[in-house]
Amino acid sequence: MATNILMPALSPTMTEGNLARWLKAEGDTVKSGDVIAEIETDKATMEVEAVDEGVLGKIVVAAGTEGVKVNAVIAVLVEKGEAVPDAAPPPAQAPAAAPAQAPAAAPAPPAPAEKVALNPQPIPPKANGHDAGERVFASPLARRMAQQAGLALDGISGSGPNGRIVKSDVEAALAKPVPASASAPAAAPAAAPAPKPAAPPAITAPHTAIPNSSMRKVIARRLAESKATIPHFYVTMDMQIDALLKLRADLNARSSKDGPGAFKLSVNDLVIKATAATLKRYPGCNATWTDEATIQYSDVDISVAVSIPDGLITPIIRKADQKGLAAISAEMKDLAARAKSGKLKPEEFQGGGFSISNMGMYGVSDFSAIINPPQAGILAVSAGEQRPVVKDGALAIATVMTCTLSVDHRVIDGALAAEFMQALKRTIEDPLSLML
């Protein structure tokens, strides 16, 4: 019996994807667990495994097709020797077509619900005990709010001293919609149509149009959302890393180059460990804002930005505060390699409570990163450079790394951000504390 192969939902946010390529051809035998195709999602390029056995009878969606909806039929699997249907069978969840019937009279449309005015209208005088012309006592803020909203103060009951109208009274009045039939004009003019966005300027210079991938579109949307909706502020500190570089060299010298347990620590590995240890001491920075509550995470899961051909992805070092440097180094190398080849699983890059973006390998002296929502903080790490510093009242040379913390001010206040950076600076400048 023919079986549909449907477009899978490979991430919680995925509604459609691009069918990058088929790894099986029509007529190939397919076993359960075989990788049959690669799908480009809004996060990464991922492999699709077969869940049934049979022969790939028909490919419905060709390789390279973009915008394939989740649960759309992409191929048909048949049993060996079974004829391939002319058309793909309907999906299992699709309802059966209703039998043809004589057209019935269309049901009468339901009576429209009474419209409700979008903006509260002025309440007539002599309401709530105020006589026309009687002086109404209200705070200046309440008067201004009522004037801006078109509310009559004599229609509001005051809850302040001696019946004085205060801010909360105006807010309560604004929260009560008034039926349009009771107060709206009989023939209200039609609302003006919303202005159309200006068309983008025509590009006349010679150029190449590179189509945006699903990942690039999601990156653009999320970063624009982040800057537009999250109140960012930034805290920058210079950190001397000579002791950290010496510890890294000493530990790498102890590693067997080819034997079991071999490792090669990077500066980024030590920064991840130092950040994780600091987040454990300052859980208020390992958090997410919601309208109902601020969520503080129990585990220190650090997302680390990795550049890939299609954009950027943030694989996660889970429980980083509980792992040793060698374990963090090995895990980071594995995650980065699989990120660049599109082999990450969704749970390996979705989530995390805090991010690190390191551009030190490019020689960047200083930069600020955009928060990765719904997280409340991201640490931008720059290159270590030899700079003049003052030590014990004398001029000296030290290797200095500039770090900038971007935070969501709804979650993290200035003092907490400064304390976090002070603690991180102490740990990085005294890296032996990471061994404790």
Order of alpha helices (4+ residues) and beta strands (2+ residues): beta-beta-beta-beta-beta-beta-beta-beta-alpha-alpha-alpha-alpha-beta-alpha-alpha-beta-beta-beta-beta-beta-beta-alpha-beta-beta-beta-alpha
